[in-house]
Amino acid sequence: MKKRFFSLVALLGCALLGTAQQKTGLHLLKVHKIESDGGWDYLSIDQKNSLLYVSHGNQVNILNKSTGDSVGIIRNTQGVHGIAIANEFNKGYTSNGRMGSCTVFDLKTFAVTGQVSVGQNPDAIFFDSFSKKVFVFNGKSMDASVIDPKTDKLVATIPLGGKPETGVSDGKGKIYVNIEDTGEIVCFDANTFKVLSRYKLKGGEEPSGLAIDKTTSRLFTVCGNKVMIVLEANTGKQLAVLPIGDGADGVVFDEATKTAYSSNGEGNITVVKELSAQRFEVQETIATKTGARTIALDTQTHHLFLPTADFEKAATANARPKRVPKTFQVLEFGK
């Protein structure tokens, strides 16, 4: 994922976004502090074991998602980006960007059980419960690696024709992935690994975060030019282009509430309500903190988790703010 940081001045822009519906009532509940330093990217929730996995520097921190207590660390994951949870196999996988590999670990003991070589600069990663495979999206080699959790062997490499970002499954055999540098979404078959279609995004640049409503087959992609585009997954038809905050690098969709949440690195969440399969509106903008650009959804509590840190005030409006050491934290939002 892109690692962008934004000055506090950018927060003012998102305050102009309108509210379409009654506000969600979501607010900051807790700040979970993690005593280590370094950058961050994705975070993942293991619903079965009530755990939160957070990529951080060259390790993955594991928290009890209910209490925020630290319960373990997976070390030596150089340049880690994401974490895939495969409960059916009692395995987890980290994508190690600087190692070109995935670390395999036990979900109960957190013990490392293996390493799988994949493409160059593995970034986003997830387990698809339909095909029973782990999909790893490699930024530098511009392809997807497919791991079989039964054997922890690489079973396929899928050329994608551009730099992939986040991928999602429709739960029926199709995988969708954002292609950042070509501004499109690629769809491929989860079993044959063949590319089926390419959807060019009109009005969207550098797509990063991607989410899906599996019930209505709607894709929600967030782009670097401050828009969220909603598409029909089966046809690629664009249904809406909505304003969001700057620096979005993640988006999640809550099936229960029919709501999409875009995490914007400038320091806020854009809330988009799916009013129907054809209508989508910005409902609210919720203040977070600068740098909170990725997001995870707890489908049990409907809480949102976003990693960030404290930053010193930038010297100029265009300067990159400096991260304050030892201030890494995960923000938890809920009602």
C-alpha positions as CSV (number, residue, x, y, z in Angstrom):
1,M,0.0,0.0,0.0
2,K,1.0,3.6,-0.5
3,K,2.5,5.2,2.6
4,R,1.4,8.8,2.6
5,F,1.3,11.3,5.4
6,F,-0.6,14.6,5.3
7,S,-0.4,17.9,7.0
8,L,-3.1,18.9,9.4
9,V,-4.2,21.7,7.0
10,A,-5.8,19.0,4.8
11,L,-8.3,18.3,7.5
12,L,-10.2,21.4,6.7
13,G,-11.1,20.2,3.2
14,C,-13.0,17.2,4.4
15,A,-15.2,19.3,6.7
16,L,-16.9,20.6,3.6
17,L,-18.3,17.1,2.7
18,G,-22.1,17.1,3.2
19,T,-24.1,14.7,5.3
20,A,-26.9,12.9,3.5
21,Q,-28.5,11.0,6.3
22,Q,-28.7,10.9,10.1
23,K,-25.3,10.6,11.6
24,T,-24.0,7.2,12.5
25,G,-23.1,8.0,16.1
26,L,-19.6,6.5,15.7
27,H,-16.9,8.0,17.8
28,L,-13.5,7.2,19.3
29,L,-13.9,4.6,21.9
30,K,-10.3,3.6,22.7
31,V,-6.7,4.2,21.8
32,H,-4.6,1.0,21.9
33,K,-1.0,1.9,22.2
34,I,1.7,-0.4,20.9
35,E,5.2,0.0,22.4
36,S,7.3,-0.3,19.2
37,D,8.4,1.9,16.4
38,G,8.3,1.9,12.6
39,G,5.8,2.3,9.8
40,W,2.5,0.5,9.3
41,D,0.1,-0.7,6.6
42,Y,-2.8,-3.2,6.8
43,L,-4.4,-4.7,9.9
44,S,-6.7,-7.7,10.0
45,I,-9.2,-9.2,12.4
46,D,-9.5,-12.9,13.3
47,Q,-13.2,-13.0,14.3
48,K,-13.0,-16.6,15.5
49,N,-10.3,-16.0,18.0
50,S,-11.1,-12.4,18.8
51,L,-7.7,-11.1,17.7
52,L,-6.4,-8.0,15.9
53,Y,-3.3,-8.3,13.8
54,V,-1.4,-5.1,13.1
55,S,1.5,-4.8,10.6
56,H,4.1,-2.6,12.1
57,G,7.7,-2.1,11.0
58,N,9.3,-5.5,10.6
59,Q,6.8,-7.4,12.8
60,V,3.1,-8.0,13.4
61,N,1.6,-7.1,16.7
62,I,-1.3,-9.2,17.9
63,L,-3.9,-7.7,20.2
64,N,-7.0,-9.0,22.0
65,K,-9.5,-7.0,20.0
66,S,-11.9,-6.6,23.0
67,T,-9.4,-5.4,25.5
68,G,-6.5,-4.2,23.4
69,D,-4.0,-6.3,25.4
70,S,-0.9,-7.5,23.6
71,V,-1.0,-11.3,23.2
72,G,1.9,-11.9,20.8
73,I,4.3,-10.8,18.2
74,I,5.3,-12.3,14.9
75,R,8.9,-11.1,14.2
76,N,11.2,-11.0,11.2
77,T,8.5,-10.0,8.7
78,Q,10.7,-7.5,6.9
79,G,8.6,-4.8,5.3
80,V,5.4,-6.4,6.3
81,H,2.2,-5.2,4.6
82,G,-0.7,-7.4,5.3
83,I,-2.0,-10.4,7.2
84,A,-4.3,-13.2,5.9
85,I,-6.4,-15.3,8.3
86,A,-7.3,-18.9,7.2
87,N,-9.2,-20.3,10.2
88,E,-10.2,-23.4,8.3
89,F,-6.5,-24.4,8.3
90,N,-5.5,-22.7,11.6
91,K,-3.0,-20.7,9.7
92,G,-2.1,-17.1,9.2
93,Y,0.1,-15.5,6.5
94,T,2.0,-12.2,6.4
95,S,3.1,-10.5,3.2
96,N,6.8,-9.5,3.7
97,G,7.5,-6.7,1.1
98,R,11.2,-6.6,1.4
99,M,11.7,-10.4,1.6
100,G,9.5,-11.4,-1.4
101,S,7.9,-14.0,0.9
102,C,5.0,-14.9,3.1
103,T,5.5,-16.0,6.7
104,V,3.2,-18.9,7.8
105,F,2.1,-19.0,11.4
106,D,-0.1,-21.0,13.7
107,L,-3.3,-19.0,14.7
108,K,-3.4,-20.5,18.2
109,T,0.3,-20.5,19.3
110,F,1.6,-17.8,16.8
111,A,4.6,-20.0,16.1
112,V,6.1,-19.6,12.7
113,T,5.7,-22.8,10.7
114,G,7.1,-21.9,7.3
115,Q,8.0,-19.4,4.6
116,V,6.6,-19.3,1.0
117,S,8.4,-17.4,-1.7
118,V,6.1,-15.3,-3.8
119,G,6.5,-12.3,-6.2
120,Q,8.4,-9.1,-5.8
121,N,7.2,-6.7,-3.1
122,P,4.1,-8.6,-1.8
123,D,1.6,-6.2,-0.5
124,A,-2.1,-6.9,0.0
125,I,-3.1,-10.5,0.9
126,F,-6.2,-12.4,1.9
127,F,-7.7,-15.8,2.2
128,D,-10.6,-16.7,-0.1
129,S,-13.0,-19.1,1.7
130,F,-14.6,-20.0,-1.6
131,S,-11.5,-21.3,-3.4
132,K,-9.6,-22.2,-0.2
133,K,-6.6,-20.3,-1.4
134,V,-4.5,-17.4,-0.2
135,F,-4.0,-14.6,-2.8
136,V,-1.0,-12.3,-2.5
137,F,-0.7,-9.2,-4.7
138,N,2.8,-8.2,-5.6
139,G,3.5,-4.6,-6.4
140,K,6.9,-4.8,-8.2
141,S,6.4,-7.9,-10.2
142,M,2.8,-6.8,-11.0
143,D,1.2,-10.1,-10.4
144,A,-0.7,-12.2,-7.9
145,S,0.7,-15.3,-6.2
146,V,-1.7,-18.1,-5.2
147,I,-0.8,-20.3,-2.1
148,D,-2.6,-23.5,-1.3
149,P,-2.9,-23.6,2.6
150,K,-3.1,-27.4,2.5
151,T,0.5,-27.6,1.4
152,D,1.8,-24.0,1.8
153,K,3.0,-24.3,-1.8
154,L,2.8,-21.7,-4.5
155,V,0.3,-23.1,-7.1
156,A,-0.1,-20.2,-9.6
157,T,1.2,-16.8,-10.6
158,I,-1.3,-14.5,-12.3
159,P,0.1,-11.6,-14.4
160,L,-2.1,-8.5,-13.8
161,G,-0.7,-6.0,-16.2
162,G,0.0,-3.3,-13.6
163,K,0.7,-2.6,-10.0
164,P,-1.9,-4.3,-7.8
165,E,-3.3,-2.9,-4.6
166,T,-6.2,-4.4,-2.6
167,G,-8.1,-7.5,-3.7
168,V,-11.5,-8.9,-2.6
169,S,-13.6,-12.0,-3.3
170,D,-17.3,-12.1,-4.3
171,G,-17.6,-15.4,-2.5
172,K,-18.7,-17.1,-5.7
173,G,-15.4,-17.7,-7.5
174,K,-14.4,-14.2,-8.7
175,I,-11.5,-12.1,-7.4
176,Y,-11.3,-8.3,-8.0
177,V,-8.2,-6.2,-7.5
178,N,-7.3,-2.6,-7.9
179,I,-4.5,-1.8,-10.4
180,E,-3.0,1.5,-9.2
181,D,-0.9,2.6,-12.1
182,T,-3.4,1.9,-14.8
183,G,-6.5,3.1,-13.0
184,E,-8.6,0.0,-13.4
185,I,-10.0,-3.1,-11.6
186,V,-9.1,-6.5,-12.8
187,C,-11.3,-9.5,-12.3
188,F,-10.0,-13.1,-12.4
189,D,-11.3,-16.6,-11.8
190,A,-10.5,-17.9,-8.3
191,N,-10.2,-21.5,-9.5
192,T,-8.7,-21.3,-13.0
193,F,-6.7,-18.1,-12.3
194,K,-7.6,-16.7,-15.7
195,V,-8.2,-12.9,-16.1
196,L,-11.9,-12.4,-17.0
197,S,-12.3,-8.7,-17.4
198,R,-10.7,-5.3,-16.8
199,Y,-12.8,-2.3,-15.7
200,K,-11.3,1.1,-16.5
201,L,-12.2,3.7,-13.8
202,K,-13.6,6.9,-15.2
203,G,-12.8,9.8,-12.9
204,G,-10.7,7.8,-10.6
205,E,-6.9,7.9,-10.2
206,E,-4.5,5.5,-8.4
207,P,-7.1,3.2,-6.8
208,S,-6.0,1.6,-3.6
209,G,-8.6,0.4,-1.1
210,L,-11.3,-1.9,-2.3
211,A,-14.4,-3.4,-0.6
212,I,-17.5,-5.4,-1.8
213,D,-21.1,-5.8,-1.0
214,K,-21.5,-9.5,-1.8
215,T,-25.3,-9.3,-1.6
216,T,-25.8,-6.6,-4.3
217,S,-22.5,-7.3,-6.1
218,R,-21.2,-3.7,-5.7
219,L,-17.6,-2.7,-5.6
220,F,-16.3,0.3,-3.6
221,T,-12.9,1.6,-4.7
222,V,-11.2,4.6,-3.1
223,C,-8.8,6.6,-5.3
224,G,-5.9,9.0,-4.9
225,N,-7.8,12.0,-6.3
226,K,-10.3,12.0,-3.4
227,V,-13.2,10.0,-4.8
228,M,-14.9,6.7,-4.1
229,I,-16.3,5.0,-7.1
230,V,-19.1,2.4,-6.9
231,L,-19.4,-0.2,-9.6
232,E,-21.5,-3.2,-10.5
233,A,-19.1,-6.1,-10.0
234,N,-20.4,-8.3,-12.8
235,T,-20.4,-5.6,-15.5
236,G,-18.0,-2.9,-14.4
237,K,-20.8,-0.3,-14.8
238,Q,-20.1,2.8,-12.7
239,L,-23.0,3.8,-10.5
240,A,-21.6,6.6,-8.4
241,V,-18.6,8.8,-7.9
242,L,-18.5,10.3,-4.4
243,P,-16.2,12.8,-2.7
244,I,-14.0,11.5,0.1
245,G,-11.0,12.8,2.1
246,D,-7.4,13.0,0.9
247,G,-5.0,10.1,1.2
248,A,-7.5,7.2,1.3
249,D,-5.7,3.9,1.4
250,G,-8.4,1.6,2.7
251,V,-12.2,1.0,2.6
252,V,-14.4,-1.5,4.3
253,F,-18.1,-2.4,3.8
254,D,-20.4,-3.4,6.6
255,E,-23.0,-5.8,5.1
256,A,-25.3,-5.5,8.2
257,T,-25.6,-1.7,8.0
258,K,-25.0,-1.3,4.2
259,T,-22.3,1.2,4.9
260,A,-18.9,1.8,3.4
261,Y,-16.1,3.5,5.4
262,S,-13.1,5.1,3.6
263,S,-10.1,5.7,5.8
264,N,-8.4,9.0,4.7
265,G,-4.8,9.7,5.7
266,E,-5.5,13.4,6.2
267,G,-7.3,12.4,9.4
268,N,-10.9,11.3,8.9
269,I,-13.3,8.6,7.8
270,T,-15.9,9.2,5.0
271,V,-19.1,7.3,5.6
272,V,-21.0,6.3,2.5
273,K,-24.5,4.8,2.8
274,E,-25.9,2.3,0.3
275,L,-29.5,3.5,0.2
276,S,-30.3,0.9,-2.5
277,A,-28.4,-1.1,-5.1
278,Q,-28.4,2.0,-7.3
279,R,-28.2,4.9,-4.8
280,F,-25.2,5.9,-2.7
281,E,-24.7,9.0,-0.6
282,V,-22.1,10.5,1.7
283,Q,-23.6,10.3,5.2
284,E,-20.9,11.7,7.4
285,T,-17.3,12.6,7.9
286,I,-15.7,11.4,11.2
287,A,-12.5,12.9,12.5
288,T,-9.7,10.5,13.2
289,K,-6.0,11.4,13.2
290,T,-3.4,12.2,10.6
291,G,-1.9,9.1,9.1
292,A,-4.9,6.8,9.8
293,R,-5.1,5.7,6.2
294,T,-6.0,1.9,6.6
295,I,-8.9,0.3,8.3
296,A,-10.4,-3.0,9.5
297,L,-14.0,-3.8,10.4
298,D,-15.1,-6.0,13.2
299,T,-18.2,-7.6,11.8
300,Q,-19.4,-8.7,15.2
301,T,-19.3,-5.4,17.0
302,H,-19.3,-3.1,13.9
303,H,-16.3,-1.3,15.4
304,L,-13.6,0.2,13.2
305,F,-9.9,0.0,13.8
306,L,-7.3,2.3,12.3
307,P,-3.5,2.4,12.9
308,T,-1.5,5.7,13.1
309,A,0.9,7.6,15.3
310,D,1.4,11.1,16.6
311,F,3.1,13.6,14.3
312,E,5.0,16.8,14.8
313,K,3.5,20.0,13.3
314,A,4.8,20.3,9.7
315,A,7.1,23.3,9.0
316,T,5.1,24.2,5.9
317,A,1.8,23.2,4.4
318,N,3.5,20.9,1.8
319,A,6.1,19.4,4.1
320,R,5.8,15.8,5.2
321,P,5.1,15.7,9.0
322,K,7.6,13.9,11.2
323,R,6.4,10.9,13.1
324,V,6.9,11.1,16.9
325,P,8.8,8.0,18.0
326,K,7.1,5.4,20.2
327,T,3.6,6.7,19.6
328,F,2.2,4.0,17.4
329,Q,-1.4,3.3,18.2
330,V,-4.6,1.8,16.9
331,L,-7.8,3.9,17.1
332,E,-11.1,2.0,17.8
333,F,-14.3,3.6,16.7
334,G,-17.8,2.5,17.6
335,K,-21.2,3.6,19.1
